[in-house]
Amino acid sequence: MCATTIAHIFLKKRYIMRKILISDYDNTFYINDDDIKNNMKKVKKFRDKNNIFAIATGRSYDDFNRKLKEYPIKFDYLIINQGATILDSKGNIIENYIIDNNIKNNLIEDLELKDQDTMFACSLLESRVSIKNNKITKVHKKYETLDIAKKMNEMINERYSKYIISYLITSVNAIEIISSKTNKANAINKIAKIENIKKRDIFTIGDSYNDIEMIENFNGFCVTNSEKEIKDISIKEYNSVSELIDELLGEKNEQL
C-alpha cells in the first residue's frame, strides 16, 4: 500500500471521536519489560480519550491472568484462546465457541491426543482440562520439530476446515485448534457491534499467523519482529504498539 493511501487512512480518522484498538499480546504488546510498561501508559491515554482497547491472544484465561499479575494492563475487552472466548473487563463471558465433540473425538484419534505434557485443552475459563471434557474451546499440541508441527497443521486444516481451524505456533513448534465458527476477527466484530463502532474505526496489530484474520479484515498493522507473511498483509509495521497509538492519537507527525 502506498504512502499516500496510508496517510489518507490516518487523516480520515482525525475527526472520528471513538476508535477501537485490538492488540495481540505475546511478541506484540509484550516484547520486553520496558516496552510493555510504555505500552500500558499509552493505552491509558488512548482510553482516557473515550477509545476502546482490547487484547486478543492465543493464551488461555489462567495463562493470561498470570501475566496480568505481573503487568496489570487496563483493557475493555479480552479475547482469549485465539478468539474462542470473549470477555469484558470484569471477566464476564460474552461469547464462547466450543469444538464439536464428534470432531474432537476424531482429533483424539488422528493426533493421538492424550493428557500429557505436550498437549493441553481449555474449557470455558479453565486452562487445563482433560481432552475428554465435553466443552473444549482450544487444543494445544506441541511437537518435537517445527516441520512436524507444519505438517500436522496442514493436515488438520485440509481435513477438518469445515469444523475447526488449526494455527501454527512457530515459537514452540506447536499447533492450536479452535472451532471454525470463530477467530480473532469474528470476536472483534462481536465487540464492535456491542460498542457500535464502525469497521473503518477498528485498528489491529499483531505478529503471527493467528493474527492474519484480524489484520486482513480491519485496519491491520504489525510489529517489526513479525512473520514475513504478516508483514506482507499489513498496512505498516511498528517497533512498538505505543508508536501506533501515538499516530492514532495524532501525537506523531512522521511521514506515513
C-alpha positions in Angstrom: 0.0 0.0 0.0 1.4 3.4 -1.0 2.3 6.1 1.5 -0.4 8.4 0.1 -3.1 5.8 0.8 -1.8 5.2 4.3 -1.7 8.9 5.1 -5.3 9.2 3.8 -6.4 6.5 6.3 -5.0 8.3 9.2 -6.2 11.7 8.1 -9.7 10.3 7.7 -9.6 9.2 11.3 -8.7 12.6 12.9 -12.3 13.7 13.1 -13.6 10.4 14.5 -14.4 10.6 18.2 -14.1 7.0 19.0 -11.8 4.2 17.9 -11.0 0.6 19.0 -7.6 -0.8 19.0 -7.0 -4.6 19.4 -3.5 -5.9 20.1 -2.1 -9.4 20.2 -0.2 -10.0 23.4 2.9 -12.1 23.0 5.7 -10.5 20.9 3.3 -7.6 20.1 2.0 -5.8 23.2 4.7 -7.6 25.2 8.1 -7.6 23.5 10.2 -6.8 26.6 9.7 -5.4 30.1 10.4 -1.7 29.2 8.3 -1.9 26.1 5.1 -3.2 27.8 5.4 -0.5 30.5 5.4 2.2 27.8 2.6 0.5 26.0 0.5 0.5 29.2 1.0 4.2 29.6 -0.1 4.8 26.0 -3.1 2.6 26.4 -4.2 4.8 29.4 -4.0 7.9 27.2 -5.9 6.1 24.4 -8.7 5.0 26.7 -8.8 8.4 28.5 -10.0 9.8 25.2 -13.0 7.6 25.1 -11.5 5.0 22.9 -11.7 1.2 23.4 -8.7 -1.1 23.9 -8.8 -4.9 23.7 -6.2 -7.7 23.9 -6.6 -10.6 21.5 -4.4 -13.5 22.5 -3.9 -17.2 22.0 -3.3 -17.6 25.7 -5.9 -19.3 27.9 -7.7 -17.4 30.7 -5.4 -18.6 33.5 -2.2 -18.1 31.5 -3.2 -14.5 30.6 -4.2 -13.7 34.2 -0.8 -14.8 35.4 0.7 -12.2 33.1 -1.8 -9.6 34.4 -0.5 -10.1 37.9 2.9 -9.0 36.6 1.7 -6.3 34.3 -1.8 -5.1 35.2 -3.0 -3.9 31.8 -6.2 -1.9 31.7 -8.5 -3.1 28.9 -12.1 -3.0 27.9 -12.3 -6.5 26.3 -10.3 -9.6 26.3 -10.2 -12.2 23.5 -8.5 -15.4 24.6 -7.9 -18.9 23.1 -7.4 -17.5 19.5 -10.9 -16.0 19.6 -12.8 -18.8 21.1 -13.7 -16.8 24.2 -14.6 -13.2 24.6 -14.8 -11.4 27.9 -15.5 -7.9 29.2 -13.1 -6.0 31.5 -14.8 -7.6 34.6 -14.3 -11.1 33.4 -17.9 -11.7 32.3 -18.1 -14.1 29.3 -19.7 -12.5 26.3 -19.3 -15.5 23.9 -17.8 -18.9 24.0 -17.2 -21.2 21.0 -16.8 -24.9 21.7 -15.2 -27.5 19.4 -17.8 -30.1 18.2 -17.4 -33.2 20.3 -17.6 -35.6 17.3 -14.7 -33.7 15.7 -12.8 -33.6 18.9 -13.1 -37.4 19.2 -11.7 -37.7 15.6 -8.8 -35.4 16.6 -8.0 -37.6 19.6 -7.6 -40.5 17.2 -5.8 -38.7 14.4 -3.4 -36.8 16.6 -3.1 -39.4 19.3 -4.1 -36.9 21.9 -3.5 -37.8 25.5 -3.5 -35.7 28.7 0.3 -35.2 28.8 3.0 -32.5 28.9 3.0 -32.0 25.1 -0.8 -31.4 25.0 -3.4 -29.4 26.9 -7.0 -28.4 26.4 -9.1 -25.5 27.5 -12.7 -25.4 28.5 -14.7 -22.2 29.0 -12.4 -20.3 31.6 -10.4 -23.4 32.6 -7.0 -23.5 31.1 -6.0 -27.2 31.7 -8.7 -29.8 31.5 -8.9 -33.4 30.2 -9.3 -33.7 26.5 -12.3 -35.9 27.3 -14.2 -32.8 28.6 -17.3 -32.0 26.6 -16.8 -28.3 26.4 -13.4 -27.9 24.8 -12.6 -24.4 23.4 -9.0 -24.9 22.4 -6.5 -27.8 21.9 -2.7 -27.1 22.1 -0.4 -29.8 20.8 3.4 -29.5 20.8 5.8 -31.4 18.5 9.5 -32.2 18.5 10.2 -30.1 15.4 8.7 -27.2 13.5 8.5 -29.3 10.4 6.3 -31.9 12.1 4.1 -29.2 13.5 3.7 -27.7 10.0 2.7 -31.0 8.5 0.1 -31.6 11.2 -1.2 -28.1 10.9 -1.7 -28.5 7.1 -3.3 -32.0 7.5 -5.8 -30.7 10.1 -6.8 -27.7 8.0 -7.2 -29.8 4.9 -9.2 -32.5 6.6 -11.3 -30.5 9.0 -11.5 -26.9 7.7 -15.3 -27.0 7.8 -15.3 -27.6 11.5 -12.1 -26.3 13.0 -9.1 -24.1 12.4 -5.5 -25.0 13.3 -2.9 -22.3 13.8 0.8 -22.9 13.6 2.7 -21.5 16.7 6.3 -21.4 15.4 7.9 -20.2 18.6 7.2 -23.5 20.4 6.7 -26.0 17.5 3.0 -26.3 18.2 -0.4 -26.1 16.8 -3.6 -24.7 18.4 -7.0 -25.8 17.3 -10.3 -23.9 17.8 -13.8 -24.0 16.3 -14.1 -22.7 12.7 -17.1 -20.7 13.9 -14.7 -18.1 15.3 -11.2 -16.4 15.1 -9.8 -13.1 16.4 -11.6 -11.2 13.6 -15.0 -12.7 14.4 -14.5 -11.9 18.1 -13.6 -8.3 17.2 -16.8 -8.0 15.1 -18.8 -9.1 18.1 -17.2 -6.3 20.3 -17.6 -3.7 17.5 -21.3 -4.5 17.4 -21.7 -4.1 21.2 -19.8 -0.8 21.1 -21.5 0.4 17.9 -18.1 1.1 16.3 -17.8 1.1 12.5 -15.2 -1.1 10.7 -13.3 2.0 9.5 -12.5 2.8 13.1 -11.2 -0.6 14.1 -7.4 -1.0 14.3 -5.5 -4.2 14.9 -1.8 -5.1 15.4 -0.1 -8.5 15.7 2.9 -10.5 14.7 1.9 -14.1 13.8 -0.3 -16.5 11.8 -3.1 -16.4 14.3 -3.4 -12.6 13.7 -3.9 -12.9 9.9 -7.7 -12.6 10.0 -7.8 -9.6 12.2 -5.1 -7.8 10.2 -6.7 -8.6 6.9 -10.3 -7.7 7.9 -9.6 -4.3 9.6 -7.0 -1.5 9.6 -4.3 -4.0 10.2 -0.7 -3.4 11.3 2.2 -5.4 12.6 5.4 -5.1 14.7 8.8 -5.3 13.2 9.5 -8.8 14.6 6.5 -10.3 12.7 6.4 -13.3 10.4 7.0 -12.3 6.8 3.5 -13.3 5.8 2.1 -10.9 8.4 4.3 -8.0 7.1 3.1 -8.7 3.6 -0.6 -8.1 4.5 -0.1 -5.2 7.0 -0.6 -1.5 6.2 2.6 -0.6 8.1 4.9 -2.1 10.7 5.9 -0.5 14.0 8.7 -1.1 16.6 6.1 -0.9 19.3 2.3 -0.8 19.9 3.0 2.6 21.5 4.1 4.0 18.2 0.8 3.0 16.6 -1.2 4.6 19.5 0.8 7.8 19.1 -0.4 8.0 15.4 -3.9 7.1 16.3 -4.0 10.0 18.8 -2.3 12.4 16.3 0.8 12.8 18.5 3.3 11.6 15.9 3.9 13.6 12.8 6.3 11.4 10.9 5.8 10.7 7.2 3.4 7.8 6.8 
